[in-house]
């Protein structure tokens, strides 16, 4: 049976870092009203899904071959800000892409950051997260 986790309140400004409101930006992807057109857009929407604790979207947008059974949110972790450092491939006419990013968080009150180079691919036409390498 799936674990039910309390979602975060819906933010006004989208957590993905673009100057848009959540409902019209990543919220559309989370609700299934649109699909990511690029690997970077999927990366941004996945960061926002971590910020609002949308496990269903995270699992849906994960490659079936690397997808975990559940996300396992830490209740003391708050994802605060995303920086996209570089993107290669991952455009509308590509089948693969990478996105290097820095995700800023607060874990039980202590600030931190995750620096990762993520790989994405298309699965039946839709962008999915494959895996990532954590950078130091």
Backbone as a printed PyTorch tensor [residue, N CA C, xyz], in Angstrom:
tensor([[[  0.8420,  -1.1780,   0.0000],
         [  0.0000,   0.0000,   0.0000],
         [  0.8890,   1.2440,   0.0000]],

        [[  0.5380,   2.2310,  -0.7710],
         [  1.3280,   3.4670,  -0.8600],
         [  1.2200,   4.2660,   0.4310]],

        [[  2.3350,   4.8690,   0.7820],
         [  2.3520,   5.7310,   1.9620],
         [  1.7820,   7.0830,   1.5780]],

        [[  0.9880,   7.6480,   2.4470],
         [  0.4330,   8.9670,   2.1930],
         [  1.2680,   9.9860,   2.9530]],

        [[  1.7390,  10.9780,   2.2290],
         [  2.5390,  12.0300,   2.8370],
         [  1.7990,  13.3400,   2.7030]],

        [[  1.9130,  14.1270,   3.7160],
         [  1.2590,  15.4230,   3.7050],
         [  1.9760,  16.3320,   2.7110]],

        [[  1.2770,  16.8270,   1.6860],
         [  1.9270,  17.7300,   0.7290],
         [  2.2190,  19.0810,   1.3730]],

        [[  3.1770,  19.7620,   0.7990],
         [  3.4910,  21.1080,   1.2460],
         [  2.3920,  22.0430,   0.7410]],

        [[  2.2260,  23.2040,   1.3700],
         [  1.2680,  24.1840,   0.8470],
         [  1.6870,  24.6100,  -0.5720]],

        [[  0.7210,  24.9020,  -1.3980],
         [  1.0200,  25.3330,  -2.7680],
         [  1.6220,  26.7250,  -2.7220]],

        [[  2.8430,  26.8640,  -3.2560],
         [  3.4900,  28.1790,  -3.2290],
         [  2.9050,  29.1080,  -4.2830]],

        [[  3.0100,  30.4030,  -4.0620],
         [  2.5650,  31.3790,  -5.0580],
         [  3.5830,  31.4350,  -6.2010]],

        [[  4.8490,  31.6470,  -5.8690],
         [  5.9170,  31.7110,  -6.8710],
         [  6.4480,  30.2990,  -7.0830]],

        [[  6.6810,  29.9260,  -8.3350],
         [  7.1360,  28.5740,  -8.6260],
         [  8.5330,  28.3370,  -8.0410]],

        [[  8.7340,  27.2290,  -7.3330],
         [ 10.0420,  26.9220,  -6.7580],
         [ 11.1350,  26.6860,  -7.7950]],

        [[ 10.7710,  26.4410,  -9.0560],
         [ 11.7510,  26.0730, -10.0780],
         [ 12.7240,  27.1910, -10.4390]],

        [[ 12.4340,  28.4170, -10.0140],
         [ 13.3470,  29.5180, -10.2880],
         [ 12.9400,  30.4160, -11.4380]],

        [[ 11.9620,  30.0130, -12.2120],
         [ 11.4820,  30.8770, -13.2990],
         [ 10.5300,  31.9230, -12.7190]],

        [[ 10.4610,  33.0900, -13.3360],
         [  9.5810,  34.1480, -12.8110],
         [  8.1150,  33.9140, -13.1990]],

        [[  7.5050,  32.9220, -12.5500],
         [  6.1150,  32.5740, -12.8540],
         [  5.4680,  32.0420, -11.5820]],

        [[  4.1340,  32.0170, -11.5830],
         [  3.4690,  31.4300, -10.4260],
         [  3.4310,  29.9070, -10.5980]],

        [[  3.4060,  29.2170,  -9.4890],
         [  3.4700,  27.7530,  -9.4820],
         [  2.3290,  27.1180, -10.2820]],

        [[  1.1240,  27.5880, -10.0890],
         [ -0.0400,  26.9830, -10.7340],
         [  0.1140,  26.9510, -12.2490]],

        [[  0.6290,  28.0360, -12.8470],
         [  0.7680,  28.1200, -14.3000],
         [  2.0970,  27.5910, -14.8210]],

        [[  3.0670,  27.3800, -13.9440],
         [  4.3980,  26.9290, -14.3600],
         [  4.4900,  25.4130, -14.1500]],

        [[  5.1630,  24.9740, -13.1210],
         [  5.3360,  23.5400, -12.8700],
         [  4.0500,  22.8530, -12.4330]],

        [[  3.1310,  23.5950, -11.8560],
         [  1.8620,  23.0120, -11.4440],
         [  1.1300,  22.3440, -12.5930]],

        [[  1.2120,  22.9210, -13.7920],
         [  0.5530,  22.3220, -14.9720],
         [  1.1150,  20.9320, -15.2620]],

        [[  2.4370,  20.7850, -15.1260],
         [  3.0670,  19.4880, -15.3580],
         [  2.7010,  18.5170, -14.2550]],

        [[  2.7130,  18.9840, -13.0180],
         [  2.3690,  18.1180, -11.8860],
         [  0.9400,  17.5940, -12.0050]],

        [[  0.0370,  18.4330, -12.4850],
         [ -1.3660,  18.0290, -12.6180],
         [ -1.6150,  17.2070, -13.8800]],

        [[ -0.6030,  17.0520, -14.7470],
         [ -0.7600,  16.2740, -15.9710],
         [ -1.3960,  17.0430, -17.1130]],

        [[ -1.4870,  18.3660, -17.0000],
         [ -2.0870,  19.1810, -18.0520],
         [ -1.1030,  19.4850, -19.1770]],

        [[  0.1910,  19.2610, -18.9400],
         [  1.2340,  19.4960, -19.9410],
         [  2.3920,  18.5660, -19.6500]],

        [[  3.2570,  18.3810, -20.6520],
         [  4.4760,  17.5920, -20.4860],
         [  5.6760,  18.4970, -20.6940]],

        [[  6.7850,  18.1480, -20.0450],
         [  8.0250,  18.9030, -20.2190],
         [  8.4870,  18.7970, -21.6690]],

        [[  8.8440,  19.9350, -22.2460],
         [  9.3010,  19.9600, -23.6390],
         [ 10.8040,  19.7630, -23.7470]],

        [[ 11.5160,  19.9840, -22.6400],
         [ 12.9690,  19.8340, -22.6240],
         [ 13.3900,  19.1320, -21.3290]],

        [[ 14.6210,  18.6330, -21.3400],
         [ 15.1550,  18.0120, -20.1240],
         [ 15.2570,  19.0440, -19.0040]],

        [[ 15.6440,  20.2710, -19.3480],
         [ 15.7380,  21.3100, -18.3120],
         [ 14.3700,  21.6080, -17.7050]],

        [[ 13.3440,  21.6600, -18.5220],
         [ 12.0040,  21.9130, -17.9820],
         [ 11.5800,  20.7640, -17.0630]],

        [[ 11.9430,  19.5330, -17.4230],
         [ 11.6210,  18.4120, -16.5410],
         [ 12.3990,  18.5320, -15.2340]],

        [[ 13.6880,  18.9140, -15.3240],
         [ 14.4890,  19.0910, -14.1090],
         [ 13.8560,  20.1250, -13.1960]],

        [[ 13.4460,  21.2540, -13.7570],
         [ 12.8170,  22.3070, -12.9610],
         [ 11.5200,  21.7960, -12.3130]],

        [[ 10.7250,  21.0630, -13.0900],
         [  9.4560,  20.5670, -12.5510],
         [  9.6800,  19.5170, -11.4650]],

        [[ 10.7450,  18.7340, -11.5850],
         [ 11.0540,  17.7410, -10.5590],
         [ 11.5360,  18.4180,  -9.2760]],

        [[ 12.3450,  19.4830,  -9.4110],
         [ 12.7490,  20.2260,  -8.2170],
         [ 11.4980,  20.7670,  -7.5140]],

        [[ 10.6000,  21.3560,  -8.2960],
         [  9.3550,  21.8790,  -7.7090],
         [  8.5460,  20.7730,  -7.0520]],

        [[  8.5490,  19.5810,  -7.6460],
         [  7.8200,  18.4530,  -7.0600],
         [  8.4420,  18.0460,  -5.7220]],

        [[  9.7680,  18.1110,  -5.6120],
         [ 10.3960,  17.8580,  -4.3140],
         [  9.9860,  18.9410,  -3.3220]],

        [[  9.9480,  20.1930,  -3.7770],
         [  9.6050,  21.3080,  -2.8930],
         [  8.1780,  21.1900,  -2.3530]],

        [[  7.2470,  20.7220,  -3.1740],
         [  5.8480,  20.5920,  -2.7310],
         [  5.4960,  19.1530,  -2.3220]],

        [[  6.4760,  18.2730,  -2.3770],
         [  6.3270,  16.8590,  -2.0040],
         [  5.2680,  16.1310,  -2.8200]],

        [[  5.3890,  16.2730,  -4.1360],
         [  4.4760,  15.6000,  -5.0560],
         [  5.1310,  14.2920,  -5.5080]],

        [[  4.9810,  13.2640,  -4.6780],
         [  5.6120,  11.9770,  -4.9670],
         [  5.0950,  11.3430,  -6.2480]],

        [[  3.8020,  11.4500,  -6.5090],
         [  3.2210,  10.8430,  -7.7050],
         [  3.8920,  11.3910,  -8.9690]],

        [[  4.1050,  12.7020,  -9.0320],
         [  4.7490,  13.2840, -10.2120],
         [  6.1990,  12.8210, -10.3110]],

        [[  6.9170,  12.8130,  -9.2000],
         [  8.3150,  12.3780,  -9.2300],
         [  8.4310,  10.9550,  -9.7540]],

        [[  7.5870,  10.0690,  -9.2870],
         [  7.6420,   8.6870,  -9.7500],
         [  7.2240,   8.5640, -11.2120]],

        [[  6.2220,   9.3280, -11.6350],
         [  5.7800,   9.3140, -13.0380],
         [  6.8700,   9.8080, -13.9850]],

        [[  7.6770,  10.7630, -13.5170],
         [  8.6900,  11.3780, -14.3820],
         [ 10.0680,  10.7200, -14.2230]],

        [[ 10.1130,   9.5590, -13.5840],
         [ 11.3530,   8.8100, -13.3680],
         [ 11.4020,   7.6690, -14.3730]],

        [[ 12.5700,   7.4080, -14.9470],
         [ 12.7330,   6.2900, -15.8770],
         [ 12.2940,   4.9890, -15.2050]],

        [[ 11.4850,   4.1720, -15.8810],
         [ 11.0020,   2.9330, -15.2670],
         [ 12.1420,   2.0090, -14.8130]],

        [[ 13.2910,   2.0530, -15.4800],
         [ 14.4020,   1.1760, -15.1330],
         [ 15.1800,   1.6100, -13.8970]],

        [[ 15.0470,   2.8650, -13.4780],
         [ 15.7950,   3.3610, -12.3140],
         [ 14.8880,   3.9110, -11.2110]],

        [[ 13.5890,   3.8720, -11.4440],
         [ 12.6200,   4.4360, -10.4980],
         [ 12.5670,   3.6210,  -9.2050]],

        [[ 12.6530,   4.2960,  -8.0430],
         [ 12.5150,   3.5880,  -6.7680],
         [ 11.0420,   3.2930,  -6.4690]],

        [[ 10.8040,   2.5020,  -5.4500],
         [  9.4230,   2.1890,  -5.0460],
         [  8.7240,   3.4100,  -4.4800]],

        [[  9.4710,   4.2510,  -3.7610],
         [  8.9110,   5.4940,  -3.2400],
         [ 10.0330,   6.5110,  -3.0990]],

        [[  9.6590,   7.7460,  -2.8200],
         [ 10.6330,   8.8300,  -2.7610],
         [ 11.2630,   8.9410,  -1.3740]],

        [[ 10.5120,   8.7280,  -0.3390],
         [ 11.0540,   8.8070,   1.0150],
         [ 11.4340,  10.2250,   1.4240]],

        [[ 10.4700,  11.1190,   1.4140],
         [ 10.7230,  12.5040,   1.8140],
         [ 11.1440,  12.5880,   3.2770]],

        [[ 12.1240,  13.4300,   3.5500],
         [ 12.5310,  13.7360,   4.9170],
         [ 11.6730,  14.9120,   5.3640]],

        [[ 10.8640,  14.7570,   6.4170],
         [  9.9800,  15.8520,   6.8320],
         [ 10.7330,  17.1130,   7.2640]],

        [[ 12.0130,  16.9970,   7.6050],
         [ 12.7980,  18.1590,   8.0100],
         [ 13.5340,  18.8390,   6.8730]],

        [[ 13.3100,  18.3680,   5.6310],
         [ 14.0100,  18.9090,   4.4640],
         [ 13.1040,  19.8620,   3.7030]],

        [[ 13.5690,  21.0830,   3.4880],
         [ 12.8350,  22.0820,   2.7040],
         [ 13.7060,  22.4900,   1.5240]],

        [[ 13.2290,  22.2240,   0.3300],
         [ 13.9430,  22.6120,  -0.8890],
         [ 13.5890,  24.0650,  -1.1760]],

        [[ 14.6110,  24.9320,  -1.2550],
         [ 14.3770,  26.3720,  -1.3190],
         [ 14.6410,  27.0330,  -2.6590]],

        [[ 15.6930,  26.6100,  -3.3650],
         [ 16.0750,  27.3500,  -4.5800],
         [ 16.8590,  26.4550,  -5.5110]],

        [[ 16.6580,  26.6450,  -6.8120],
         [ 17.3350,  25.8600,  -7.8400],
         [ 18.1600,  26.7710,  -8.7280]],

        [[ 19.3860,  26.3610,  -9.0050],
         [ 20.2530,  27.0330,  -9.9770],
         [ 20.5840,  26.0340, -11.0750]],

        [[ 20.2710,  26.3650, -12.3100],
         [ 20.6830,  25.5400, -13.4420],
         [ 22.0590,  26.0590, -13.8640]],

        [[ 23.0550,  25.1710, -13.8560],
         [ 24.4200,  25.5640, -14.1920],
         [ 24.7350,  25.3290, -15.6610]],

        [[ 24.2390,  24.2150, -16.2180],
         [ 24.4980,  23.9000, -17.6160],
         [ 23.5300,  22.8260, -18.0800]],

        [[ 23.1470,  22.8950, -19.3290],
         [ 22.3130,  21.8590, -19.9380],
         [ 22.9150,  21.4950, -21.2890]],

        [[ 22.9840,  20.2000, -21.5800],
         [ 23.4670,  19.7390, -22.8840],
         [ 22.4240,  18.8060, -23.4680]],

        [[ 22.1900,  18.9370, -24.7780],
         [ 21.1440,  18.1400, -25.4050],
         [ 19.8200,  18.4750, -24.7420]],

        [[ 18.9470,  17.4890, -24.6910],
         [ 17.6980,  17.6520, -23.9590],
         [ 16.6850,  18.5820, -24.5730]],

        [[ 16.8780,  18.9560, -25.8400],
         [ 15.9400,  19.8610, -26.4980],
         [ 14.7930,  19.1190, -27.1590]],

        [[ 13.9340,  19.8530, -27.8270],
         [ 12.7560,  19.2430, -28.4550],
         [ 13.0770,  18.1600, -29.4820]],

        [[ 14.2770,  18.2110, -30.0950],
         [ 14.6210,  17.2330, -31.1290],
         [ 15.6580,  16.2170, -30.6610]],

        [[ 15.9930,  16.2200, -29.3700],
         [ 16.9600,  15.2760, -28.8180],
         [ 16.2470,  14.0970, -28.1560]],

        [[ 16.9880,  13.0210, -27.9530],
         [ 16.4550,  11.8660, -27.2220],
         [ 17.1230,  11.7060, -25.8600]],

        [[ 18.2160,  12.4470, -25.6310],
         [ 18.9260,  12.4090, -24.3540],
         [ 19.3940,  13.8060, -24.0060]],

        [[ 19.6620,  14.0140, -22.7380],
         [ 20.1880,  15.3070, -22.3080],
         [ 20.7050,  15.2280, -20.8890]],

        [[ 21.5000,  16.2210, -20.5250],
         [ 21.9880,  16.3240, -19.1490],
         [ 21.7020,  17.7250, -18.6380]],

        [[ 21.5120,  17.8220, -17.3500],
         [ 21.3130,  19.1150, -16.6980],
         [ 22.1530,  19.1090, -15.4290]],

        [[ 23.0840,  20.0650, -15.3420],
         [ 23.8660,  20.2330, -14.1240],
         [ 23.1960,  21.3360, -13.3210]],

        [[ 22.9840,  21.0730, -12.0450],
         [ 22.2630,  22.0370, -11.2170],
         [ 22.8020,  22.0470,  -9.7970]],

        [[ 22.4200,  23.0800,  -9.0950],
         [ 22.6700,  23.2000,  -7.6600],
         [ 21.3120,  23.4540,  -7.0110]],

        [[ 20.9080,  22.5550,  -6.1260],
         [ 19.6350,  22.6960,  -5.4190],
         [ 19.9410,  23.0790,  -3.9780]],

        [[ 19.4090,  24.1950,  -3.5520],
         [ 19.6260,  24.7010,  -2.1950],
         [ 18.4760,  24.2530,  -1.3100]],

        [[ 18.8310,  23.8070,  -0.1210],
         [ 17.8280,  23.2960,   0.8090],
         [ 18.1750,  23.7040,   2.2300]],

        [[ 17.2290,  23.4190,   3.1160],
         [ 17.4240,  23.5900,   4.5430],
         [ 16.9970,  22.2640,   5.1710]],

        [[ 17.9370,  21.6150,   5.8620],
         [ 17.6630,  20.3250,   6.4990],
         [ 17.6680,  20.5080,   8.0060]],

        [[ 16.4810,  20.4040,   8.5880],
         [ 16.3250,  20.5870,  10.0330],
         [ 16.9510,  21.9100,  10.4790]],

        [[ 16.7480,  22.9460,   9.6490],
         [ 17.2180,  24.2920,   9.9610],
         [ 18.6090,  24.6230,   9.4560]],

        [[ 19.3670,  23.6450,   8.9960],
         [ 20.7340,  23.8770,   8.5320],
         [ 20.7550,  23.9830,   7.0060]],

        [[ 21.3220,  25.0750,   6.4580],
         [ 21.3640,  25.2140,   5.0080],
         [ 22.3590,  24.2430,   4.3770]],

        [[ 22.0600,  23.8530,   3.1390],
         [ 22.9470,  22.9760,   2.3880],
         [ 22.6300,  23.0750,   0.9120]],

        [[ 23.4010,  22.3470,   0.1130],
         [ 23.1340,  22.3260,  -1.3230],
         [ 23.4970,  20.9630,  -1.8930]],

        [[ 22.7970,  20.6040,  -2.9330],
         [ 23.0460,  19.3860,  -3.6900],
         [ 23.4850,  19.8200,  -5.0770]],

        [[ 24.6750,  19.4000,  -5.4840],
         [ 25.2040,  19.7070,  -6.8150],
         [ 25.2050,  18.3940,  -7.5840]],

        [[ 24.4080,  18.3410,  -8.6480],
         [ 24.2520,  17.0850,  -9.3880],
         [ 24.2740,  17.3430, -10.8820]],

        [[ 24.7620,  16.3600, -11.6170],
         [ 24.6710,  16.3510, -13.0670],
         [ 23.7190,  15.2080, -13.4040]],

        [[ 22.5090,  15.5510, -13.8090],
         [ 21.4480,  14.5720, -14.0460],
         [ 21.3610,  14.2000, -15.5150]],

        [[ 21.0240,  12.9320, -15.7510],
         [ 20.8010,  12.4480, -17.1170],
         [ 19.3110,  12.2110, -17.3310]],

        [[ 18.8580,  12.5880, -18.5110],
         [ 17.4580,  12.4440, -18.8930],
         [ 17.3920,  11.7520, -20.2450]],

        [[ 16.2780,  11.0840, -20.5100],
         [ 16.0460,  10.4700, -21.8150],
         [ 14.5570,  10.5050, -22.1090]],

        [[ 14.2410,  10.2350, -23.3450],
         [ 12.8210,  10.1540, -23.7130],
         [ 12.3440,   8.7100, -23.5520]],

        [[ 11.1630,   8.5720, -23.0020],
         [ 10.5060,   7.2820, -22.8430],
         [  9.1230,   7.4310, -23.4550]],

        [[  8.8830,   6.7650, -24.5760],
         [  7.6110,   6.8950, -25.3080],
         [  7.3100,   8.3600, -25.6040]],

        [[  8.3450,   9.1300, -25.9360],
         [  8.1840,  10.5300, -26.3100],
         [  8.2690,  11.5260, -25.1690]],

        [[  8.1660,  11.0590, -23.9320],
         [  8.1760,  11.9700, -22.7750],
         [  9.5540,  11.9640, -22.1150]],

        [[  9.9830,  13.1440, -21.6650],
         [ 11.2420,  13.2300, -20.9260],
         [ 11.0880,  12.5760, -19.5710]],

        [[ 12.0980,  11.7820, -19.1710],
         [ 12.1360,  11.1630, -17.8460],
         [ 13.5410,  11.3110, -17.2690]],

        [[ 13.6040,  11.3350, -15.9490],
         [ 14.8760,  11.3820, -15.2260],
         [ 15.4490,   9.9760, -15.2010]],

        [[ 16.6950,   9.8310, -15.6460],
         [ 17.3520,   8.5270, -15.6610],
         [ 18.1690,   8.3230, -14.3840]],

        [[ 19.1460,   9.1760, -14.1750],
         [ 19.9780,   9.0950, -12.9780],
         [ 20.8440,  10.3510, -12.8930]],

        [[ 21.6660,  10.4160, -11.8590],
         [ 22.5080,  11.5800, -11.7020],
         [ 23.7830,  11.2570, -10.9550]],

        [[ 24.7740,  12.1000, -11.1750],
         [ 26.0570,  11.9850, -10.4790],
         [ 26.1710,  13.2060,  -9.5690]],

        [[ 26.3480,  12.9420,  -8.2720],
         [ 26.4970,  14.0370,  -7.3250],
         [ 27.9200,  14.5550,  -7.4110]],

        [[ 28.0370,  15.8640,  -7.5890],
         [ 29.3320,  16.5370,  -7.7130],
         [ 29.7300,  17.0870,  -6.3520]],

        [[ 31.0140,  17.2240,  -6.1420],
         [ 31.5020,  17.8270,  -4.8950],
         [ 31.8240,  19.2830,  -5.0740]]])
